[in-house]
Amino acid sequence: MSGILVGLLCAASWAIGSVMMRDLARKLDPFTLNAPRTAAGGVTMLAITLLTGRQVGYAAITWPQLAFMLGSMALGGGVGDTLYVISFQRIGVSRAFPISSVYPAITVLLGVAFLSESLTGKLIAGLVLVVLGVVLISYRSRRQQLAEEGAVAGVAAALGAALCWAGAMILVAPGIEGHDAIMVASIRVTALSAALWGVVAARKTGALLWRLSWREWVIIVLGGVIGWGVGSVLFVQAVELLGPSRAAIITSTSPLFALPLSLIFLKERPTWLVPIGTVLAVVGIILVT
């Protein structure tokens, strides 16, 4: 049960970070926004690692494990997230999100194929209910009308994002085995931040950050610590405790937590599909446990 709790807390931290970034996402592109966010999360985890003596664990990391750690972050947080942004720019969030939400199903298949994970009837049923519930919770009735060429490219990008996220879930498992979650997060998130800052420098968009108010900077830092710092630690622990397949299913429930936050802080109104999706997701979580 502790693994399920950790996975749900991970999903909640991602939801909090996402809701906090909604307004800023309209001002900054994903690379420019996530560069300081990942820096805040990575530096925080690095500081905790050094202050608590966890840095001794760095010496125990083998080169293959380091490759798995960094490769999973680059594939999921780099390529996957970029493809997802491209997909919702082409076909809208209302279509991109449900398509990319199939990543837990892909993770389950990859886990069975490469990590010899067991495939049970309850796991399959829980997977279907959670994915369906998340899709219903996230559904938006207003769809963008786009040309067929753009729609095809958008769908392909959404499926590519799902494949990258699933691949990242599988890759991270052998890389983190036997290592402290905070120490692992200090490596993975800091490395991603360095890569994102490189993209920002290449695209020359860093000047946009200087135009932000102090309040917006506080939001970026707090959101980064919660979403990329705490969230990354909980993600690593969830994979360790549950395995990639179950961790993918449980952590995909972020919209379940984003919904009440959006109601309270963003004054959004849910559709009638939300309670149905919530019930399905909860039942799916119960089956997965």
Beta strands, then each sheet from edge to edge (+ up, - down):
end
